[in-house]
């Protein structure tokens, strides 16, 4: 039934997008803010174990978002919600963030 598919498709898309706002994006924001304030305090502070873990958190969340953008149908139950150019740009941005 096309009407059921349309309603469930929109609901699913909204829930899929909401999950990105629930964990990965706030995590990246918090980690980047902490790393920025530590860099302002000096390079010695960034070499501590705490900030190494924050770098690992930034890598992990960026790698997750890169995978979610590039392999969207695998993460969104087969739905391909964004154009290829947007997926490539988001994948490149998150992939470069993970590598840096």
N, C-alpha and C positions, 0 to 999 in steps of 0.2 A: 504494500500500500504506500503510495507516494506521500500521502499526508503524514503518516506515522514516521516515515523516513525523514521527512523535512523537519518535524518537531524533534525527533530524537537526534538528528544530525546537528541541529543548532545547539541543543542542550549539551551534547557531547563536546562540541567545539568549545563552548563556553567553559565547561569543566576542565577541558584539556588546557586551555589558555590560563585558567585560574590556578592550576597546579604550578605553573611557572612563576606566578606571582607569590605563591605561598612559601616556597623554600629557596630555589636557586637564586632568584634575583635579589631578595633581601640578604641572602648569605654573601653574594658577591659585593653588594653595597657595604655591608658591615666589615668584611675583610679588607676591601679597598680603603675604606675610611681609616681603619686601624693601621694599615700599612703606611698610608699617607702621613698620619700623625707621628708614627715611629720614624719615618724618614726625615720629618721636620726636626725631630729630636737629635738625629745624628745616625751615621752609618753603624756605629758600634751597637746601638740598640737593635738594629735589624738583624744582627748576627746571633741574637739570643735564640734559645730553643723555642720560645713562645712564638716569635715571628717567623721562624722556619715552619712551624705548624700552620701559621696563617698563610704562608706562601703555598703550602700543600693544599690548604682549603681553597685558595683561589684557583689553583690548578685543577682540582677535582671538580669544583662547580663550573668552571669554564669549559672543561672537557665534556661534562654532562650536557651543558647547554649546546655545545657544538654538535654533539651526537644527536641531541633532540631536534636541532634545526635541520641537520643534513639528512637524517634518517627518520623524518617525521612520521611516515606511515607505520613504522615499527613502534613508535611511542604513542600514537594516536589511533590505535585500532583500525589501521588501514586508511584513515583520512589524510588527505594531502591538502592542508589548509592555506598554504602560502604559495605565491609564485616562485618559480625557480630562482629568479634573480635575488629575491629577498632571502630565500633559504641559503643561497651561496654567500651573500653578504653577511648574514648572521653567523653562518658557520665559519667564515673566514675571521670575523671579528672575535668570536669566542675561541676559535682555535689558536689565533695569534696571542690572545691573552693567556691561554693555558701554556703556550710555549715560552712566553716571556716571563 
